[in-house]
Amino acid sequence: MSNSLQNFYQKMVGDQLLTQNLFNIRFNLNSVPTAVVDALDDIQLYATAAAVPGLTQNTADISYRGVIFKYPTNVTFEQEYSLNLRCDAAHKVRSAILAWINYISGININDSDVAPGGDKRIGDNIIELDLLDPGNMTPVTTYTLHGVIPTSVGNIEMSQETADPATFDFGLVYQFFTFGRTGEHVNSGVIGSGVLDQARDLIDKAQKVVDIVNSF
């Protein structure tokens, strides 16, 4: 395809770009107290920002007569995730997150009693992030983060100098994600089927390079 300005213009006329506000986020919590589930049910109303998760295809170096070849190995996930949330006046969202962490750690935040107990399982807790069609605001692609664990609750910055809504950062980790486009099967393995196909293709190409090197 030509890289002329006219072709670029025609492409922009026909296609829409994803804007950063076209997302919807949901919590599907199965291993936390019911009160936490209820308080975080409308998390989309409080989320000011979210991130689409990424991954890395790792490689190993294969050396032959001074030439370095890159060979694909395993895939690793970023696994750390954060949300910026508005703080509701009733303080229910942040309090629910603190209760979630307390459920895991066994810390009694009310009297600072630190105990080694709590529920130490990973749990079947899920975050679903939808990327939305700008025309009808329906999901186009859904990313599902599995095995979510809360790791940090940020400060709430208060000030006499502004009346802006108060926000705080919420840090989490997850084990892996799956993804799929609307109307397509969401891969039940570790990563989406499209990424798996690309990984297999890379492995096949790298194997051909290794075979050529070994033939000398």
Secondary structure, DSSP 4 states (H G I P E B T S, - for coil): ----HHHHHHHHHH--PPPTT-EEEEEE-SSS-HHHHHHTTTGGGTEEE-----EEEEEEEEEETTEEEEEEEEEEE--EEEEEEEPPTT-HHHHHHHHHHHHHH--BTTTTB--S-S--S--S-EEEEEEEPTTT--EEEEEEEES-EEEEE------TT--PPPEEEEEEE-SEEEEEETTSPPPSSSS-HHHHHHHHHHHHHHHHHHHHHHT-
